[in-house]
Amino acid sequence: MPVAIYSFSVQHPHSPAESVDLDLPDDLSAWAEAVIACGDSLRDMNSRFGPADEWSITVTDQARTPLFEIRCTSKHFDRR
């Protein structure tokens, strides 16, 4: 089965940008990996993800064409 290289780029305002390349069989596998990475990253961030923050992971193919993006945004409501 042929594989392709997918790049996973994570953006968070309180952490340096990071990118990981993985060999995966297809786009659906890349999507599944992004969802798993999203859950793992949010859990590992613990207190670094706060009110009014945004975190995202972007998946690109071998040509660096964006395929998917998952965003997690928090909002702090003023209670006054």
Distance bins in CASP14 RR format, pairs under 12 A and 6 or more apart:
PFRMAT RR
TARGET T0000
AUTHOR 0000-0000-0000
RMODE 2
METHOD distances of the structure
MODEL  1
1 23 0 0 0 0 0 1 0 0 0 0 0
1 24 0 0 0 0 0 1 0 0 0 0 0
1 25 1 0 1 0 0 0 0 0 0 0 0
1 26 0 0 0 0 1 0 0 0 0 0 0
1 29 0 0 0 0 0 1 0 0 0 0 0
2 23 0 0 0 0 1 0 0 0 0 0 0
2 24 0 0 0 0 0 1 0 0 0 0 0
2 25 1 0 0 1 0 0 0 0 0 0 0
2 26 0 0 0 0 1 0 0 0 0 0 0
2 62 0 0 0 0 0 1 0 0 0 0 0
3 21 0 0 0 0 0 1 0 0 0 0 0
3 22 0 0 0 0 1 0 0 0 0 0 0
3 23 1 0 1 0 0 0 0 0 0 0 0
3 24 1 0 0 1 0 0 0 0 0 0 0
3 25 1 0 1 0 0 0 0 0 0 0 0
3 26 0 0 0 0 1 0 0 0 0 0 0
3 29 0 0 0 0 1 0 0 0 0 0 0
3 30 0 0 0 0 0 1 0 0 0 0 0
3 61 0 0 0 0 0 1 0 0 0 0 0
3 62 0 0 0 0 0 1 0 0 0 0 0
4 21 0 0 0 0 0 1 0 0 0 0 0
4 22 0 0 0 0 1 0 0 0 0 0 0
4 23 1 0 0 1 0 0 0 0 0 0 0
4 24 1 0 0 1 0 0 0 0 0 0 0
4 25 1 0 0 1 0 0 0 0 0 0 0
4 26 1 0 0 1 0 0 0 0 0 0 0
4 27 0 0 0 0 1 0 0 0 0 0 0
4 28 0 0 0 0 0 1 0 0 0 0 0
4 29 0 0 0 0 1 0 0 0 0 0 0
4 30 0 0 0 0 1 0 0 0 0 0 0
4 59 0 0 0 0 0 1 0 0 0 0 0
4 60 0 0 0 0 0 1 0 0 0 0 0
4 61 1 0 0 1 0 0 0 0 0 0 0
4 62 1 0 1 0 0 0 0 0 0 0 0
4 63 0 0 0 0 1 0 0 0 0 0 0
4 65 0 0 0 0 0 1 0 0 0 0 0
4 67 0 0 0 0 0 1 0 0 0 0 0
5 19 0 0 0 0 0 1 0 0 0 0 0
5 20 0 0 0 0 0 1 0 0 0 0 0
5 21 1 0 1 0 0 0 0 0 0 0 0
5 22 1 0 0 1 0 0 0 0 0 0 0
5 23 1 0 1 0 0 0 0 0 0 0 0
5 24 0 0 0 0 1 0 0 0 0 0 0
5 25 0 0 0 0 0 1 0 0 0 0 0
5 30 0 0 0 0 1 0 0 0 0 0 0
5 59 0 0 0 0 0 1 0 0 0 0 0
5 60 0 0 0 0 1 0 0 0 0 0 0
5 61 1 0 0 1 0 0 0 0 0 0 0
5 62 1 0 1 0 0 0 0 0 0 0 0
5 63 0 0 0 0 1 0 0 0 0 0 0
5 64 0 0 0 0 0 1 0 0 0 0 0
6 19 0 0 0 0 0 1 0 0 0 0 0
6 20 0 0 0 0 1 0 0 0 0 0 0
6 21 1 0 0 1 0 0 0 0 0 0 0
6 22 1 0 1 0 0 0 0 0 0 0 0
6 23 1 0 0 1 0 0 0 0 0 0 0
6 24 1 0 1 0 0 0 0 0 0 0 0
6 25 0 0 0 0 0 1 0 0 0 0 0
6 26 0 0 0 0 1 0 0 0 0 0 0
6 27 0 0 0 0 1 0 0 0 0 0 0
6 28 0 0 0 0 0 1 0 0 0 0 0
6 29 0 0 0 0 1 0 0 0 0 0 0
6 30 1 0 1 0 0 0 0 0 0 0 0
6 31 0 0 0 0 1 0 0 0 0 0 0
6 32 0 0 0 0 0 1 0 0 0 0 0
6 33 1 0 0 1 0 0 0 0 0 0 0
6 34 0 0 0 0 1 0 0 0 0 0 0
6 37 0 0 0 0 0 1 0 0 0 0 0
6 57 0 0 0 0 0 1 0 0 0 0 0
6 58 0 0 0 0 0 1 0 0 0 0 0
6 59 1 0 1 0 0 0 0 0 0 0 0
6 60 1 0 0 1 0 0 0 0 0 0 0
6 61 1 0 0 1 0 0 0 0 0 0 0
6 62 1 0 0 1 0 0 0 0 0 0 0
6 63 0 0 0 0 0 1 0 0 0 0 0
6 64 0 0 0 0 0 1 0 0 0 0 0
6 65 0 0 0 0 0 1 0 0 0 0 0
6 66 0 0 0 0 0 1 0 0 0 0 0
6 67 1 0 0 1 0 0 0 0 0 0 0
6 68 0 0 0 0 1 0 0 0 0 0 0
7 18 0 0 0 0 0 1 0 0 0 0 0
7 19 1 0 1 0 0 0 0 0 0 0 0
7 20 1 0 0 1 0 0 0 0 0 0 0
7 21 1 0 1 0 0 0 0 0 0 0 0
7 22 0 0 0 0 1 0 0 0 0 0 0
7 23 0 0 0 0 0 1 0 0 0 0 0
7 24 0 0 0 0 0 1 0 0 0 0 0
7 30 0 0 0 0 1 0 0 0 0 0 0
7 33 0 0 0 0 0 1 0 0 0 0 0
7 34 0 0 0 0 0 1 0 0 0 0 0
7 37 0 0 0 0 0 1 0 0 0 0 0
7 57 0 0 0 0 0 1 0 0 0 0 0
7 58 0 0 0 0 1 0 0 0 0 0 0
7 59 1 0 0 1 0 0 0 0 0 0 0
7 60 1 0 1 0 0 0 0 0 0 0 0
7 61 1 0 0 1 0 0 0 0 0 0 0
7 62 0 0 0 0 1 0 0 0 0 0 0
7 63 0 0 0 0 0 1 0 0 0 0 0
7 64 1 0 0 1 0 0 0 0 0 0 0
7 65 0 0 0 0 0 1 0 0 0 0 0
7 66 0 0 0 0 1 0 0 0 0 0 0
7 67 0 0 0 0 1 0 0 0 0 0 0
7 68 0 0 0 0 0 1 0 0 0 0 0
8 17 0 0 0 0 0 1 0 0 0 0 0
8 18 0 0 0 0 1 0 0 0 0 0 0
8 19 1 0 0 1 0 0 0 0 0 0 0
8 20 1 0 1 0 0 0 0 0 0 0 0
8 21 1 0 0 1 0 0 0 0 0 0 0
8 22 1 0 0 1 0 0 0 0 0 0 0
8 24 0 0 0 0 0 1 0 0 0 0 0
8 29 0 0 0 0 0 1 0 0 0 0 0
8 30 1 0 0 1 0 0 0 0 0 0 0
8 31 0 0 0 0 0 1 0 0 0 0 0
8 32 0 0 0 0 0 1 0 0 0 0 0
8 33 1 0 0 1 0 0 0 0 0 0 0
8 34 1 0 0 1 0 0 0 0 0 0 0
8 35 0 0 0 0 0 1 0 0 0 0 0
8 36 0 0 0 0 0 1 0 0 0 0 0
8 37 1 0 0 1 0 0 0 0 0 0 0
8 38 0 0 0 0 1 0 0 0 0 0 0
8 40 0 0 0 0 0 1 0 0 0 0 0
8 41 0 0 0 0 0 1 0 0 0 0 0
8 56 0 0 0 0 0 1 0 0 0 0 0
8 57 1 0 1 0 0 0 0 0 0 0 0
8 58 1 0 0 1 0 0 0 0 0 0 0
8 59 1 0 1 0 0 0 0 0 0 0 0
8 60 0 0 0 0 1 0 0 0 0 0 0
8 61 0 0 0 0 0 1 0 0 0 0 0
8 66 0 0 0 0 0 1 0 0 0 0 0
8 67 0 0 0 0 0 1 0 0 0 0 0
8 68 0 0 0 0 1 0 0 0 0 0 0
8 69 0 0 0 0 0 1 0 0 0 0 0
8 70 0 0 0 0 0 1 0 0 0 0 0
9 16 0 0 0 0 0 1 0 0 0 0 0
9 17 1 0 0 1 0 0 0 0 0 0 0
9 18 1 0 0 1 0 0 0 0 0 0 0
9 19 1 0 1 0 0 0 0 0 0 0 0
9 20 0 0 0 0 1 0 0 0 0 0 0
9 21 0 0 0 0 1 0 0 0 0 0 0
9 34 0 0 0 0 0 1 0 0 0 0 0
9 37 0 0 0 0 0 1 0 0 0 0 0
9 41 0 0 0 0 0 1 0 0 0 0 0
9 55 0 0 0 0 0 1 0 0 0 0 0
9 56 0 0 0 0 1 0 0 0 0 0 0
9 57 1 0 0 1 0 0 0 0 0 0 0
9 58 1 0 1 0 0 0 0 0 0 0 0
9 59 1 0 0 1 0 0 0 0 0 0 0
9 60 1 0 0 1 0 0 0 0 0 0 0
9 64 0 0 0 0 1 0 0 0 0 0 0
9 66 0 0 0 0 1 0 0 0 0 0 0
9 67 0 0 0 0 0 1 0 0 0 0 0
9 68 0 0 0 0 0 1 0 0 0 0 0
9 69 0 0 0 0 1 0 0 0 0 0 0
9 70 0 0 0 0 0 1 0 0 0 0 0
10 16 0 0 0 0 1 0 0 0 0 0 0
10 17 1 0 0 1 0 0 0 0 0 0 0
10 18 1 0 1 0 0 0 0 0 0 0 0
10 19 1 0 0 1 0 0 0 0 0 0 0
10 20 0 0 0 0 1 0 0 0 0 0 0
10 34 0 0 0 0 1 0 0 0 0 0 0
10 37 1 0 0 1 0 0 0 0 0 0 0
10 38 0 0 0 0 1 0 0 0 0 0 0
10 39 0 0 0 0 0 1 0 0 0 0 0
10 40 0 0 0 0 0 1 0 0 0 0 0
10 41 1 0 0 1 0 0 0 0 0 0 0
10 42 0 0 0 0 0 1 0 0 0 0 0
10 44 0 0 0 0 0 1 0 0 0 0 0
10 45 0 0 0 0 0 1 0 0 0 0 0
10 49 0 0 0 0 0 1 0 0 0 0 0
10 54 0 0 0 0 0 1 0 0 0 0 0
10 55 1 0 0 1 0 0 0 0 0 0 0
10 56 1 0 0 1 0 0 0 0 0 0 0
10 57 1 0 1 0 0 0 0 0 0 0 0
10 58 0 0 0 0 1 0 0 0 0 0 0
10 59 0 0 0 0 0 1 0 0 0 0 0
10 69 0 0 0 0 0 1 0 0 0 0 0
10 70 0 0 0 0 1 0 0 0 0 0 0
10 71 0 0 0 0 0 1 0 0 0 0 0
10 72 0 0 0 0 0 1 0 0 0 0 0
11 17 1 0 1 0 0 0 0 0 0 0 0
11 18 0 0 0 0 1 0 0 0 0 0 0
11 19 0 0 0 0 1 0 0 0 0 0 0
11 41 0 0 0 0 0 1 0 0 0 0 0
11 53 0 0 0 0 0 1 0 0 0 0 0
11 54 1 0 0 1 0 0 0 0 0 0 0
11 55 1 0 0 1 0 0 0 0 0 0 0
11 56 1 0 1 0 0 0 0 0 0 0 0
11 57 1 0 0 1 0 0 0 0 0 0 0
11 58 1 0 0 1 0 0 0 0 0 0 0
11 69 0 0 0 0 1 0 0 0 0 0 0
11 70 0 0 0 0 0 1 0 0 0 0 0
11 71 0 0 0 0 1 0 0 0 0 0 0
11 72 0 0 0 0 0 1 0 0 0 0 0
11 73 0 0 0 0 0 1 0 0 0 0 0
12 18 0 0 0 0 1 0 0 0 0 0 0
12 38 0 0 0 0 0 1 0 0 0 0 0
12 41 1 0 0 1 0 0 0 0 0 0 0
12 42 0 0 0 0 1 0 0 0 0 0 0
12 44 0 0 0 0 0 1 0 0 0 0 0
12 45 1 0 0 1 0 0 0 0 0 0 0
12 48 1 0 0 1 0 0 0 0 0 0 0
12 49 1 0 0 1 0 0 0 0 0 0 0
12 50 0 0 0 0 0 1 0 0 0 0 0
12 53 1 0 0 1 0 0 0 0 0 0 0
12 54 1 0 0 1 0 0 0 0 0 0 0
12 55 1 0 1 0 0 0 0 0 0 0 0
12 56 1 0 0 1 0 0 0 0 0 0 0
12 57 0 0 0 0 1 0 0 0 0 0 0
12 71 0 0 0 0 0 1 0 0 0 0 0
12 72 0 0 0 0 1 0 0 0 0 0 0
12 73 0 0 0 0 0 1 0 0 0 0 0
12 74 0 0 0 0 0 1 0 0 0 0 0
13 45 0 0 0 0 0 1 0 0 0 0 0
13 48 0 0 0 0 1 0 0 0 0 0 0
13 49 0 0 0 0 1 0 0 0 0 0 0
13 50 0 0 0 0 1 0 0 0 0 0 0
13 52 0 0 0 0 1 0 0 0 0 0 0
13 53 1 0 0 1 0 0 0 0 0 0 0
13 54 1 0 0 1 0 0 0 0 0 0 0
13 55 0 0 0 0 1 0 0 0 0 0 0
13 56 0 0 0 0 0 1 0 0 0 0 0
13 73 0 0 0 0 0 1 0 0 0 0 0
13 74 0 0 0 0 0 1 0 0 0 0 0
14 45 0 0 0 0 1 0 0 0 0 0 0
14 46 0 0 0 0 0 1 0 0 0 0 0
14 47 0 0 0 0 1 0 0 0 0 0 0
14 48 1 0 1 0 0 0 0 0 0 0 0
14 49 1 0 0 1 0 0 0 0 0 0 0
14 50 0 0 0 0 1 0 0 0 0 0 0
14 52 0 0 0 0 0 1 0 0 0 0 0
14 53 1 0 0 1 0 0 0 0 0 0 0
14 54 0 0 0 0 0 1 0 0 0 0 0
14 55 0 0 0 0 1 0 0 0 0 0 0
15 41 0 0 0 0 1 0 0 0 0 0 0
15 42 0 0 0 0 0 1 0 0 0 0 0
15 44 0 0 0 0 0 1 0 0 0 0 0
15 45 1 0 0 1 0 0 0 0 0 0 0
15 46 0 0 0 0 0 1 0 0 0 0 0
15 48 1 0 0 1 0 0 0 0 0 0 0
15 49 0 0 0 0 1 0 0 0 0 0 0
15 53 0 0 0 0 0 1 0 0 0 0 0
15 55 0 0 0 0 1 0 0 0 0 0 0
15 56 0 0 0 0 0 1 0 0 0 0 0
16 48 0 0 0 0 0 1 0 0 0 0 0
17 55 0 0 0 0 0 1 0 0 0 0 0
17 56 0 0 0 0 0 1 0 0 0 0 0
17 57 0 0 0 0 0 1 0 0 0 0 0
17 58 0 0 0 0 0 1 0 0 0 0 0
18 37 0 0 0 0 0 1 0 0 0 0 0
18 41 0 0 0 0 1 0 0 0 0 0 0
18 55 0 0 0 0 0 1 0 0 0 0 0
18 56 0 0 0 0 0 1 0 0 0 0 0
18 57 0 0 0 0 1 0 0 0 0 0 0
18 58 0 0 0 0 0 1 0 0 0 0 0
19 37 0 0 0 0 0 1 0 0 0 0 0
19 57 0 0 0 0 1 0 0 0 0 0 0
19 58 0 0 0 0 1 0 0 0 0 0 0
19 59 0 0 0 0 0 1 0 0 0 0 0
19 60 0 0 0 0 1 0 0 0 0 0 0
19 64 0 0 0 0 0 1 0 0 0 0 0
20 30 0 0 0 0 0 1 0 0 0 0 0
20 33 0 0 0 0 1 0 0 0 0 0 0
20 34 0 0 0 0 0 1 0 0 0 0 0
20 37 0 0 0 0 1 0 0 0 0 0 0
20 40 0 0 0 0 0 1 0 0 0 0 0
20 41 0 0 0 0 0 1 0 0 0 0 0
20 57 0 0 0 0 1 0 0 0 0 0 0
20 58 0 0 0 0 0 1 0 0 0 0 0
20 59 0 0 0 0 0 1 0 0 0 0 0
20 60 0 0 0 0 0 1 0 0 0 0 0
21 30 0 0 0 0 0 1 0 0 0 0 0
21 33 0 0 0 0 0 1 0 0 0 0 0
21 59 0 0 0 0 0 1 0 0 0 0 0
21 60 0 0 0 0 1 0 0 0 0 0 0
21 61 0 0 0 0 0 1 0 0 0 0 0
21 62 0 0 0 0 1 0 0 0 0 0 0
21 64 0 0 0 0 0 1 0 0 0 0 0
22 29 0 0 0 0 1 0 0 0 0 0 0
22 30 1 0 0 1 0 0 0 0 0 0 0
22 32 0 0 0 0 0 1 0 0 0 0 0
22 33 1 0 0 1 0 0 0 0 0 0 0
22 34 0 0 0 0 0 1 0 0 0 0 0
22 36 0 0 0 0 0 1 0 0 0 0 0
22 37 0 0 0 0 1 0 0 0 0 0 0
22 59 0 0 0 0 1 0 0 0 0 0 0
22 60 0 0 0 0 0 1 0 0 0 0 0
22 61 0 0 0 0 0 1 0 0 0 0 0
22 62 0 0 0 0 0 1 0 0 0 0 0
23 29 0 0 0 0 1 0 0 0 0 0 0
23 30 0 0 0 0 0 1 0 0 0 0 0
23 33 0 0 0 0 0 1 0 0 0 0 0
23 62 0 0 0 0 0 1 0 0 0 0 0
24 30 1 0 1 0 0 0 0 0 0 0 0
24 31 0 0 0 0 1 0 0 0 0 0 0
24 32 0 0 0 0 1 0 0 0 0 0 0
24 33 1 0 0 1 0 0 0 0 0 0 0
24 34 0 0 0 0 0 1 0 0 0 0 0
24 36 0 0 0 0 0 1 0 0 0 0 0
24 59 0 0 0 0 1 0 0 0 0 0 0
24 61 0 0 0 0 0 1 0 0 0 0 0
24 62 0 0 0 0 0 1 0 0 0 0 0
24 67 0 0 0 0 0 1 0 0 0 0 0
25 31 0 0 0 0 0 1 0 0 0 0 0
25 32 0 0 0 0 0 1 0 0 0 0 0
25 33 0 0 0 0 0 1 0 0 0 0 0
26 32 0 0 0 0 1 0 0 0 0 0 0
26 33 0 0 0 0 0 1 0 0 0 0 0
26 61 0 0 0 0 0 1 0 0 0 0 0
26 67 0 0 0 0 0 1 0 0 0 0 0
27 33 0 0 0 0 0 1 0 0 0 0 0
27 34 0 0 0 0 0 1 0 0 0 0 0
27 59 0 0 0 0 1 0 0 0 0 0 0
27 60 0 0 0 0 0 1 0 0 0 0 0
27 61 1 0 0 1 0 0 0 0 0 0 0
27 62 0 0 0 0 0 1 0 0 0 0 0
27 65 0 0 0 0 0 1 0 0 0 0 0
27 66 0 0 0 0 0 1 0 0 0 0 0
27 67 1 0 1 0 0 0 0 0 0 0 0
27 68 0 0 0 0 1 0 0 0 0 0 0
28 34 0 0 0 0 0 1 0 0 0 0 0
28 35 0 0 0 0 0 1 0 0 0 0 0
28 59 0 0 0 0 0 1 0 0 0 0 0
28 67 0 0 0 0 0 1 0 0 0 0 0
28 68 0 0 0 0 0 1 0 0 0 0 0
29 35 0 0 0 0 0 1 0 0 0 0 0
29 36 0 0 0 0 0 1 0 0 0 0 0
29 59 0 0 0 0 0 1 0 0 0 0 0
29 67 0 0 0 0 0 1 0 0 0 0 0
29 68 0 0 0 0 0 1 0 0 0 0 0
30 36 0 0 0 0 0 1 0 0 0 0 0
30 37 0 0 0 0 0 1 0 0 0 0 0
30 57 0 0 0 0 0 1 0 0 0 0 0
30 58 0 0 0 0 0 1 0 0 0 0 0
30 59 1 0 1 0 0 0 0 0 0 0 0
30 60 0 0 0 0 1 0 0 0 0 0 0
30 61 0 0 0 0 1 0 0 0 0 0 0
30 62 0 0 0 0 0 1 0 0 0 0 0
30 65 0 0 0 0 0 1 0 0 0 0 0
30 66 0 0 0 0 0 1 0 0 0 0 0
30 67 1 0 0 1 0 0 0 0 0 0 0
30 68 1 0 0 1 0 0 0 0 0 0 0
30 69 0 0 0 0 0 1 0 0 0 0 0
30 70 0 0 0 0 0 1 0 0 0 0 0
31 37 0 0 0 0 0 1 0 0 0 0 0
31 38 0 0 0 0 0 1 0 0 0 0 0
31 57 0 0 0 0 0 1 0 0 0 0 0
31 59 1 0 0 1 0 0 0 0 0 0 0
31 67 1 0 0 1 0 0 0 0 0 0 0
31 68 1 0 1 0 0 0 0 0 0 0 0
31 69 0 0 0 0 0 1 0 0 0 0 0
31 70 0 0 0 0 1 0 0 0 0 0 0
32 38 0 0 0 0 0 1 0 0 0 0 0
32 59 0 0 0 0 0 1 0 0 0 0 0
32 68 0 0 0 0 0 1 0 0 0 0 0
32 70 0 0 0 0 0 1 0 0 0 0 0
33 39 0 0 0 0 0 1 0 0 0 0 0
33 40 0 0 0 0 0 1 0 0 0 0 0
33 57 0 0 0 0 1 0 0 0 0 0 0
33 59 1 0 0 1 0 0 0 0 0 0 0
33 67 0 0 0 0 0 1 0 0 0 0 0
33 68 0 0 0 0 0 1 0 0 0 0 0
33 70 0 0 0 0 0 1 0 0 0 0 0
34 40 0 0 0 0 0 1 0 0 0 0 0
34 41 0 0 0 0 0 1 0 0 0 0 0
34 56 0 0 0 0 0 1 0 0 0 0 0
34 57 1 0 1 0 0 0 0 0 0 0 0
34 58 0 0 0 0 1 0 0 0 0 0 0
34 59 1 0 1 0 0 0 0 0 0 0 0
34 60 0 0 0 0 0 1 0 0 0 0 0
34 66 0 0 0 0 0 1 0 0 0 0 0
34 67 0 0 0 0 1 0 0 0 0 0 0
34 68 1 0 1 0 0 0 0 0 0 0 0
34 69 0 0 0 0 1 0 0 0 0 0 0
34 70 1 0 1 0 0 0 0 0 0 0 0
34 71 0 0 0 0 0 1 0 0 0 0 0
35 41 0 0 0 0 0 1 0 0 0 0 0
35 42 0 0 0 0 0 1 0 0 0 0 0
35 57 0 0 0 0 1 0 0 0 0 0 0
35 59 0 0 0 0 0 1 0 0 0 0 0
35 68 0 0 0 0 1 0 0 0 0 0 0
35 70 1 0 0 1 0 0 0 0 0 0 0
35 72 0 0 0 0 0 1 0 0 0 0 0
36 42 0 0 0 0 0 1 0 0 0 0 0
36 43 0 0 0 0 0 1 0 0 0 0 0
36 57 0 0 0 0 0 1 0 0 0 0 0
36 59 0 0 0 0 0 1 0 0 0 0 0
36 70 0 0 0 0 0 1 0 0 0 0 0
37 43 0 0 0 0 0 1 0 0 0 0 0
37 44 0 0 0 0 0 1 0 0 0 0 0
37 55 0 0 0 0 0 1 0 0 0 0 0
37 56 0 0 0 0 0 1 0 0 0 0 0
37 57 1 0 1 0 0 0 0 0 0 0 0
37 58 0 0 0 0 0 1 0 0 0 0 0
37 59 0 0 0 0 1 0 0 0 0 0 0
37 68 0 0 0 0 0 1 0 0 0 0 0
37 70 0 0 0 0 1 0 0 0 0 0 0
37 72 0 0 0 0 0 1 0 0 0 0 0
38 44 0 0 0 0 0 1 0 0 0 0 0
38 45 0 0 0 0 0 1 0 0 0 0 0
38 49 0 0 0 0 0 1 0 0 0 0 0
38 55 0 0 0 0 1 0 0 0 0 0 0
38 56 0 0 0 0 1 0 0 0 0 0 0
38 57 1 0 1 0 0 0 0 0 0 0 0
38 58 0 0 0 0 0 1 0 0 0 0 0
38 59 0 0 0 0 0 1 0 0 0 0 0
38 68 0 0 0 0 0 1 0 0 0 0 0
38 69 0 0 0 0 0 1 0 0 0 0 0
38 70 1 0 1 0 0 0 0 0 0 0 0
38 71 0 0 0 0 1 0 0 0 0 0 0
38 72 1 0 0 1 0 0 0 0 0 0 0
39 45 0 0 0 0 1 0 0 0 0 0 0
39 49 0 0 0 0 0 1 0 0 0 0 0
39 55 0 0 0 0 0 1 0 0 0 0 0
39 57 0 0 0 0 1 0 0 0 0 0 0
39 70 0 0 0 0 1 0 0 0 0 0 0
39 72 0 0 0 0 1 0 0 0 0 0 0
40 55 0 0 0 0 0 1 0 0 0 0 0
40 57 0 0 0 0 0 1 0 0 0 0 0
41 48 0 0 0 0 0 1 0 0 0 0 0
41 49 0 0 0 0 1 0 0 0 0 0 0
41 55 1 0 0 1 0 0 0 0 0 0 0
41 56 0 0 0 0 0 1 0 0 0 0 0
41 57 1 0 0 1 0 0 0 0 0 0 0
41 70 0 0 0 0 1 0 0 0 0 0 0
41 72 0 0 0 0 1 0 0 0 0 0 0
42 48 0 0 0 0 0 1 0 0 0 0 0
42 49 1 0 0 1 0 0 0 0 0 0 0
42 50 0 0 0 0 0 1 0 0 0 0 0
42 53 0 0 0 0 0 1 0 0 0 0 0
42 54 0 0 0 0 0 1 0 0 0 0 0
42 55 1 0 0 1 0 0 0 0 0 0 0
42 56 0 0 0 0 0 1 0 0 0 0 0
42 57 0 0 0 0 0 1 0 0 0 0 0
42 70 0 0 0 0 0 1 0 0 0 0 0
42 71 0 0 0 0 0 1 0 0 0 0 0
42 72 1 0 0 1 0 0 0 0 0 0 0
42 73 0 0 0 0 0 1 0 0 0 0 0
42 74 0 0 0 0 0 1 0 0 0 0 0
43 49 0 0 0 0 1 0 0 0 0 0 0
43 55 0 0 0 0 0 1 0 0 0 0 0
43 72 0 0 0 0 0 1 0 0 0 0 0
44 55 0 0 0 0 0 1 0 0 0 0 0
45 53 0 0 0 0 1 0 0 0 0 0 0
45 55 1 0 0 1 0 0 0 0 0 0 0
45 72 0 0 0 0 1 0 0 0 0 0 0
45 74 0 0 0 0 0 1 0 0 0 0 0
47 53 0 0 0 0 0 1 0 0 0 0 0
48 55 0 0 0 0 1 0 0 0 0 0 0
48 74 0 0 0 0 0 1 0 0 0 0 0
49 55 1 0 0 1 0 0 0 0 0 0 0
49 56 0 0 0 0 0 1 0 0 0 0 0
49 72 1 0 0 1 0 0 0 0 0 0 0
49 73 0 0 0 0 0 1 0 0 0 0 0
49 74 1 0 0 1 0 0 0 0 0 0 0
50 72 0 0 0 0 0 1 0 0 0 0 0
50 73 0 0 0 0 0 1 0 0 0 0 0
50 74 1 0 1 0 0 0 0 0 0 0 0
50 75 0 0 0 0 0 1 0 0 0 0 0
50 76 0 0 0 0 1 0 0 0 0 0 0
51 73 0 0 0 0 0 1 0 0 0 0 0
51 74 1 0 1 0 0 0 0 0 0 0 0
51 75 1 0 0 1 0 0 0 0 0 0 0
51 76 1 1 0 0 0 0 0 0 0 0 0
51 77 0 0 0 0 1 0 0 0 0 0 0
51 78 0 0 0 0 0 1 0 0 0 0 0
51 79 0 0 0 0 0 1 0 0 0 0 0
52 73 0 0 0 0 1 0 0 0 0 0 0
52 74 1 0 0 1 0 0 0 0 0 0 0
52 75 1 0 0 1 0 0 0 0 0 0 0
52 76 1 0 1 0 0 0 0 0 0 0 0
52 77 0 0 0 0 0 1 0 0 0 0 0
52 78 0 0 0 0 0 1 0 0 0 0 0
53 71 0 0 0 0 0 1 0 0 0 0 0
53 72 0 0 0 0 1 0 0 0 0 0 0
53 73 1 0 0 1 0 0 0 0 0 0 0
53 74 1 0 1 0 0 0 0 0 0 0 0
53 75 0 0 0 0 1 0 0 0 0 0 0
53 76 0 0 0 0 1 0 0 0 0 0 0
54 69 0 0 0 0 0 1 0 0 0 0 0
54 70 0 0 0 0 0 1 0 0 0 0 0
54 71 1 0 0 1 0 0 0 0 0 0 0
54 72 1 0 0 1 0 0 0 0 0 0 0
54 73 1 0 1 0 0 0 0 0 0 0 0
54 74 1 0 0 1 0 0 0 0 0 0 0
54 75 0 0 0 0 1 0 0 0 0 0 0
55 69 0 0 0 0 0 1 0 0 0 0 0
55 70 0 0 0 0 1 0 0 0 0 0 0
55 71 1 0 0 1 0 0 0 0 0 0 0
55 72 1 0 1 0 0 0 0 0 0 0 0
55 73 1 0 0 1 0 0 0 0 0 0 0
55 74 0 0 0 0 1 0 0 0 0 0 0
56 66 0 0 0 0 0 1 0 0 0 0 0
56 68 0 0 0 0 0 1 0 0 0 0 0
56 69 1 0 1 0 0 0 0 0 0 0 0
56 70 1 0 0 1 0 0 0 0 0 0 0
56 71 1 0 1 0 0 0 0 0 0 0 0
56 72 1 0 0 1 0 0 0 0 0 0 0
56 73 0 0 0 0 1 0 0 0 0 0 0
57 66 0 0 0 0 0 1 0 0 0 0 0
57 67 0 0 0 0 0 1 0 0 0 0 0
57 68 0 0 0 0 1 0 0 0 0 0 0
57 69 1 0 0 1 0 0 0 0 0 0 0
57 70 1 0 1 0 0 0 0 0 0 0 0
57 71 0 0 0 0 1 0 0 0 0 0 0
57 72 0 0 0 0 1 0 0 0 0 0 0
58 64 0 0 0 0 0 1 0 0 0 0 0
58 65 0 0 0 0 0 1 0 0 0 0 0
58 66 1 0 1 0 0 0 0 0 0 0 0
58 67 0 0 0 0 1 0 0 0 0 0 0
58 68 1 0 0 1 0 0 0 0 0 0 0
58 69 1 0 1 0 0 0 0 0 0 0 0
58 70 0 0 0 0 1 0 0 0 0 0 0
58 71 0 0 0 0 1 0 0 0 0 0 0
59 65 0 0 0 0 0 1 0 0 0 0 0
59 66 1 0 0 1 0 0 0 0 0 0 0
59 67 1 0 1 0 0 0 0 0 0 0 0
59 68 1 0 1 0 0 0 0 0 0 0 0
59 69 1 0 0 1 0 0 0 0 0 0 0
59 70 0 0 0 0 1 0 0 0 0 0 0
60 66 1 0 1 0 0 0 0 0 0 0 0
60 67 1 0 0 1 0 0 0 0 0 0 0
60 68 0 0 0 0 1 0 0 0 0 0 0
60 69 0 0 0 0 1 0 0 0 0 0 0
61 67 1 0 1 0 0 0 0 0 0 0 0
61 68 0 0 0 0 0 1 0 0 0 0 0
END
